[in-house]
């Protein structure tokens, strides 16, 4: 690792030199590429330099241990111990920083929520989760937009798809994919009995056009009249769009907008995200195990997380985390949960690294 870091430090200095070259500065693309590389390397180099400083202090302390009076040797021993502790801490930081980055981490996401087991109560909880993620996005100053939705008469969603745009959105929300179980007394239950329902959540990285090209001849595009709420206009004009990807049979519908053009754009965004996920899974069998949290059938036994309202408790079963502040979590305060999942993910990756 030390040799790798020395090479990276040398490359970092070369980047700094090139960034001051007038020819590079005048080349917008070259300059932007170098700045991106500089930004990625800077945190690693900063910690490596701190490690080198601690290493130098350790060598200095070792030299002083064999010289001077007892008081000087005591100070040298203290300096040696502090330097060793600092080196160990910096080395751990470096191991984390050198972990392979998920190429999707900085991407925007498309979140798909569907009611699973539990009928109308599952649809109502799908709405609760949509609200939770919307509030989380707002707290992080991310933009959120509904792409398609199938509302129920009681205010729930059979399914809802929405995009979240913001720096690092996928790096935070990717841990939310899976089956979410809720235990609460439904609004529709007159006897006050606790029901258990499930909702599935899928978090997909948004596909860039350069990553995925779709042949227009492989698409079947149908337009039809929208159903549900929306007034006379939305029900009387053929503004809704259904896109079928013929090679895979994948179907996407969007009817939220008055404009057929806008509905088509939204449907294409969802289709591209789903196709990109399929391609990534086909390219590497590792993707499923790395993400660790895939949407199943919606059965109660496949849960990744339980929201128990009578006890005010949320439990994430993947890492055994239990928090008794469910109201705050449902209001979008998810950072403690996501931080714990990210830490566990890093620890698992570190454990799999060669020593």
Secondary structure as a PSIPRED ss2 file (coil, helix, strand):
# PSIPRED VFORMAT (PSIPRED V4.0)

   1 X C   1.000  0.000  0.000
   2 X H   0.000  1.000  0.000
   3 X H   0.000  1.000  0.000
   4 X H   0.000  1.000  0.000
   5 X H   0.000  1.000  0.000
   6 X H   0.000  1.000  0.000
   7 X H   0.000  1.000  0.000
   8 X H   0.000  1.000  0.000
   9 X H   0.000  1.000  0.000
  10 X H   0.000  1.000  0.000
  11 X H   0.000  1.000  0.000
  12 X H   0.000  1.000  0.000
  13 X H   0.000  1.000  0.000
  14 X H   0.000  1.000  0.000
  15 X H   0.000  1.000  0.000
  16 X H   0.000  1.000  0.000
  17 X H   0.000  1.000  0.000
  18 X H   0.000  1.000  0.000
  19 X H   0.000  1.000  0.000
  20 X C   1.000  0.000  0.000
  21 X C   1.000  0.000  0.000
  22 X H   0.000  1.000  0.000
  23 X H   0.000  1.000  0.000
  24 X H   0.000  1.000  0.000
  25 X H   0.000  1.000  0.000
  26 X H   0.000  1.000  0.000
  27 X C   1.000  0.000  0.000
  28 X H   0.000  1.000  0.000
  29 X H   0.000  1.000  0.000
  30 X H   0.000  1.000  0.000
  31 X H   0.000  1.000  0.000
  32 X H   0.000  1.000  0.000
  33 X H   0.000  1.000  0.000
  34 X H   0.000  1.000  0.000
  35 X H   0.000  1.000  0.000
  36 X H   0.000  1.000  0.000
  37 X H   0.000  1.000  0.000
  38 X H   0.000  1.000  0.000
  39 X H   0.000  1.000  0.000
  40 X H   0.000  1.000  0.000
  41 X H   0.000  1.000  0.000
  42 X H   0.000  1.000  0.000
  43 X H   0.000  1.000  0.000
  44 X H   0.000  1.000  0.000
  45 X H   0.000  1.000  0.000
  46 X H   0.000  1.000  0.000
  47 X H   0.000  1.000  0.000
  48 X H   0.000  1.000  0.000
  49 X H   0.000  1.000  0.000
  50 X H   0.000  1.000  0.000
  51 X H   0.000  1.000  0.000
  52 X H   0.000  1.000  0.000
  53 X H   0.000  1.000  0.000
  54 X H   0.000  1.000  0.000
  55 X H   0.000  1.000  0.000
  56 X H   0.000  1.000  0.000
  57 X H   0.000  1.000  0.000
  58 X H   0.000  1.000  0.000
  59 X H   0.000  1.000  0.000
  60 X H   0.000  1.000  0.000
  61 X H   0.000  1.000  0.000
  62 X H   0.000  1.000  0.000
  63 X H   0.000  1.000  0.000
  64 X H   0.000  1.000  0.000
  65 X H   0.000  1.000  0.000
  66 X C   1.000  0.000  0.000
  67 X C   1.000  0.000  0.000
  68 X C   1.000  0.000  0.000
  69 X C   1.000  0.000  0.000
  70 X H   0.000  1.000  0.000
  71 X H   0.000  1.000  0.000
  72 X H   0.000  1.000  0.000
  73 X H   0.000  1.000  0.000
  74 X H   0.000  1.000  0.000
  75 X H   0.000  1.000  0.000
  76 X H   0.000  1.000  0.000
  77 X H   0.000  1.000  0.000
  78 X H   0.000  1.000  0.000
  79 X H   0.000  1.000  0.000
  80 X H   0.000  1.000  0.000
  81 X H   0.000  1.000  0.000
  82 X H   0.000  1.000  0.000
  83 X H   0.000  1.000  0.000
  84 X H   0.000  1.000  0.000
  85 X H   0.000  1.000  0.000
  86 X H   0.000  1.000  0.000
  87 X H   0.000  1.000  0.000
  88 X H   0.000  1.000  0.000
  89 X H   0.000  1.000  0.000
  90 X H   0.000  1.000  0.000
  91 X H   0.000  1.000  0.000
  92 X H   0.000  1.000  0.000
  93 X H   0.000  1.000  0.000
  94 X H   0.000  1.000  0.000
  95 X H   0.000  1.000  0.000
  96 X H   0.000  1.000  0.000
  97 X H   0.000  1.000  0.000
  98 X C   1.000  0.000  0.000
  99 X C   1.000  0.000  0.000
 100 X C   1.000  0.000  0.000
 101 X C   1.000  0.000  0.000
 102 X C   1.000  0.000  0.000
 103 X C   1.000  0.000  0.000
 104 X C   1.000  0.000  0.000
 105 X C   1.000  0.000  0.000
 106 X C   1.000  0.000  0.000
 107 X C   1.000  0.000  0.000
 108 X C   1.000  0.000  0.000
 109 X E   0.000  0.000  1.000
 110 X E   0.000  0.000  1.000
 111 X E   0.000  0.000  1.000
 112 X E   0.000  0.000  1.000
 113 X E   0.000  0.000  1.000
 114 X E   0.000  0.000  1.000
 115 X E   0.000  0.000  1.000
 116 X C   1.000  0.000  0.000
 117 X C   1.000  0.000  0.000
 118 X C   1.000  0.000  0.000
 119 X C   1.000  0.000  0.000
 120 X H   0.000  1.000  0.000
 121 X H   0.000  1.000  0.000
 122 X H   0.000  1.000  0.000
 123 X H   0.000  1.000  0.000
 124 X H   0.000  1.000  0.000
 125 X H   0.000  1.000  0.000
 126 X H   0.000  1.000  0.000
 127 X H   0.000  1.000  0.000
 128 X H   0.000  1.000  0.000
 129 X H   0.000  1.000  0.000
 130 X H   0.000  1.000  0.000
 131 X H   0.000  1.000  0.000
 132 X H   0.000  1.000  0.000
 133 X H   0.000  1.000  0.000
 134 X H   0.000  1.000  0.000
 135 X H   0.000  1.000  0.000
 136 X H   0.000  1.000  0.000
 137 X H   0.000  1.000  0.000
 138 X H   0.000  1.000  0.000
 139 X H   0.000  1.000  0.000
 140 X C   1.000  0.000  0.000
 141 X C   1.000  0.000  0.000
 142 X C   1.000  0.000  0.000
 143 X E   0.000  0.000  1.000
 144 X E   0.000  0.000  1.000
 145 X E   0.000  0.000  1.000
 146 X E   0.000  0.000  1.000
 147 X E   0.000  0.000  1.000
 148 X E   0.000  0.000  1.000
 149 X E   0.000  0.000  1.000
 150 X E   0.000  0.000  1.000
 151 X E   0.000  0.000  1.000
 152 X C   1.000  0.000  0.000
 153 X C   1.000  0.000  0.000
 154 X C   1.000  0.000  0.000
 155 X C   1.000  0.000  0.000
 156 X C   1.000  0.000  0.000
 157 X E   0.000  0.000  1.000
 158 X E   0.000  0.000  1.000
 159 X E   0.000  0.000  1.000
 160 X E   0.000  0.000  1.000
 161 X E   0.000  0.000  1.000
 162 X E   0.000  0.000  1.000
 163 X E   0.000  0.000  1.000
 164 X E   0.000  0.000  1.000
 165 X E   0.000  0.000  1.000
 166 X C   1.000  0.000  0.000
 167 X C   1.000  0.000  0.000
 168 X C   1.000  0.000  0.000
 169 X H   0.000  1.000  0.000
 170 X H   0.000  1.000  0.000
 171 X H   0.000  1.000  0.000
 172 X H   0.000  1.000  0.000
 173 X H   0.000  1.000  0.000
 174 X H   0.000  1.000  0.000
 175 X H   0.000  1.000  0.000
 176 X H   0.000  1.000  0.000
 177 X C   1.000  0.000  0.000
 178 X E   0.000  0.000  1.000
 179 X E   0.000  0.000  1.000
 180 X E   0.000  0.000  1.000
 181 X E   0.000  0.000  1.000
 182 X E   0.000  0.000  1.000
 183 X E   0.000  0.000  1.000
 184 X E   0.000  0.000  1.000
 185 X E   0.000  0.000  1.000
 186 X C   1.000  0.000  0.000
 187 X C   1.000  0.000  0.000
 188 X C   1.000  0.000  0.000
 189 X C   1.000  0.000  0.000
 190 X C   1.000  0.000  0.000
 191 X C   1.000  0.000  0.000
 192 X C   1.000  0.000  0.000
 193 X C   1.000  0.000  0.000
 194 X E   0.000  0.000  1.000
 195 X E   0.000  0.000  1.000
 196 X E   0.000  0.000  1.000
 197 X E   0.000  0.000  1.000
 198 X E   0.000  0.000  1.000
 199 X E   0.000  0.000  1.000
 200 X E   0.000  0.000  1.000
 201 X E   0.000  0.000  1.000
 202 X E   0.000  0.000  1.000
 203 X E   0.000  0.000  1.000
 204 X E   0.000  0.000  1.000
 205 X E   0.000  0.000  1.000
 206 X C   1.000  0.000  0.000
 207 X C   1.000  0.000  0.000
 208 X C   1.000  0.000  0.000
 209 X C   1.000  0.000  0.000
 210 X C   1.000  0.000  0.000
 211 X C   1.000  0.000  0.000
 212 X C   1.000  0.000  0.000
 213 X C   1.000  0.000  0.000
 214 X C   1.000  0.000  0.000
 215 X C   1.000  0.000  0.000
 216 X H   0.000  1.000  0.000
 217 X H   0.000  1.000  0.000
 218 X H   0.000  1.000  0.000
 219 X E   0.000  0.000  1.000
 220 X E   0.000  0.000  1.000
 221 X E   0.000  0.000  1.000
 222 X E   0.000  0.000  1.000
 223 X E   0.000  0.000  1.000
 224 X E   0.000  0.000  1.000
 225 X C   1.000  0.000  0.000
 226 X C   1.000  0.000  0.000
 227 X C   1.000  0.000  0.000
 228 X C   1.000  0.000  0.000
 229 X C   1.000  0.000  0.000
 230 X C   1.000  0.000  0.000
 231 X H   0.000  1.000  0.000
 232 X H   0.000  1.000  0.000
 233 X H   0.000  1.000  0.000
 234 X H   0.000  1.000  0.000
 235 X H   0.000  1.000  0.000
 236 X H   0.000  1.000  0.000
 237 X C   1.000  0.000  0.000
 238 X C   1.000  0.000  0.000
 239 X C   1.000  0.000  0.000
 240 X E   0.000  0.000  1.000
 241 X E   0.000  0.000  1.000
 242 X E   0.000  0.000  1.000
 243 X E   0.000  0.000  1.000
 244 X E   0.000  0.000  1.000
 245 X E   0.000  0.000  1.000
 246 X C   1.000  0.000  0.000
 247 X C   1.000  0.000  0.000
 248 X C   1.000  0.000  0.000
 249 X C   1.000  0.000  0.000
 250 X E   0.000  0.000  1.000
 251 X E   0.000  0.000  1.000
 252 X E   0.000  0.000  1.000
 253 X E   0.000  0.000  1.000
 254 X E   0.000  0.000  1.000
 255 X C   1.000  0.000  0.000
 256 X C   1.000  0.000  0.000
 257 X C   1.000  0.000  0.000
 258 X C   1.000  0.000  0.000
 259 X C   1.000  0.000  0.000
 260 X H   0.000  1.000  0.000
 261 X H   0.000  1.000  0.000
 262 X H   0.000  1.000  0.000
 263 X H   0.000  1.000  0.000
 264 X H   0.000  1.000  0.000
 265 X H   0.000  1.000  0.000
 266 X H   0.000  1.000  0.000
 267 X H   0.000  1.000  0.000
 268 X H   0.000  1.000  0.000
 269 X H   0.000  1.000  0.000
 270 X H   0.000  1.000  0.000
 271 X H   0.000  1.000  0.000
 272 X H   0.000  1.000  0.000
 273 X H   0.000  1.000  0.000
 274 X H   0.000  1.000  0.000
 275 X H   0.000  1.000  0.000
 276 X H   0.000  1.000  0.000
 277 X H   0.000  1.000  0.000
 278 X H   0.000  1.000  0.000
 279 X H   0.000  1.000  0.000
 280 X H   0.000  1.000  0.000
 281 X H   0.000  1.000  0.000
 282 X H   0.000  1.000  0.000
 283 X H   0.000  1.000  0.000
 284 X C   1.000  0.000  0.000
 285 X C   1.000  0.000  0.000
 286 X H   0.000  1.000  0.000
 287 X H   0.000  1.000  0.000
 288 X H   0.000  1.000  0.000
 289 X H   0.000  1.000  0.000
 290 X H   0.000  1.000  0.000
 291 X H   0.000  1.000  0.000
 292 X C   1.000  0.000  0.000
 293 X C   1.000  0.000  0.000
 294 X C   1.000  0.000  0.000
 295 X C   1.000  0.000  0.000
 296 X C   1.000  0.000  0.000
 297 X C   1.000  0.000  0.000
 298 X C   1.000  0.000  0.000
 299 X C   1.000  0.000  0.000
 300 X H   0.000  1.000  0.000
 301 X H   0.000  1.000  0.000
 302 X H   0.000  1.000  0.000
 303 X E   0.000  0.000  1.000
 304 X E   0.000  0.000  1.000
 305 X E   0.000  0.000  1.000
 306 X E   0.000  0.000  1.000
 307 X E   0.000  0.000  1.000
 308 X E   0.000  0.000  1.000
 309 X C   1.000  0.000  0.000
 310 X C   1.000  0.000  0.000
 311 X C   1.000  0.000  0.000
 312 X C   1.000  0.000  0.000
 313 X E   0.000  0.000  1.000
 314 X E   0.000  0.000  1.000
 315 X E   0.000  0.000  1.000
 316 X E   0.000  0.000  1.000
 317 X C   1.000  0.000  0.000
 318 X C   1.000  0.000  0.000
 319 X C   1.000  0.000  0.000
 320 X C   1.000  0.000  0.000
 321 X E   0.000  0.000  1.000
 322 X E   0.000  0.000  1.000
 323 X E   0.000  0.000  1.000
 324 X C   1.000  0.000  0.000
 325 X C   1.000  0.000  0.000
 326 X H   0.000  1.000  0.000
 327 X H   0.000  1.000  0.000
 328 X H   0.000  1.000  0.000
 329 X H   0.000  1.000  0.000
 330 X H   0.000  1.000  0.000
 331 X C   1.000  0.000  0.000
 332 X C   1.000  0.000  0.000
 333 X C   1.000  0.000  0.000
 334 X C   1.000  0.000  0.000
 335 X H   0.000  1.000  0.000
 336 X H   0.000  1.000  0.000
 337 X H   0.000  1.000  0.000
 338 X H   0.000  1.000  0.000
 339 X H   0.000  1.000  0.000
 340 X H   0.000  1.000  0.000
 341 X H   0.000  1.000  0.000
 342 X H   0.000  1.000  0.000
 343 X H   0.000  1.000  0.000
 344 X H   0.000  1.000  0.000
 345 X H   0.000  1.000  0.000
 346 X H   0.000  1.000  0.000
 347 X H   0.000  1.000  0.000
 348 X H   0.000  1.000  0.000
 349 X H   0.000  1.000  0.000
 350 X H   0.000  1.000  0.000
 351 X H   0.000  1.000  0.000
 352 X C   1.000  0.000  0.000
 353 X C   1.000  0.000  0.000
 354 X C   1.000  0.000  0.000
 355 X C   1.000  0.000  0.000
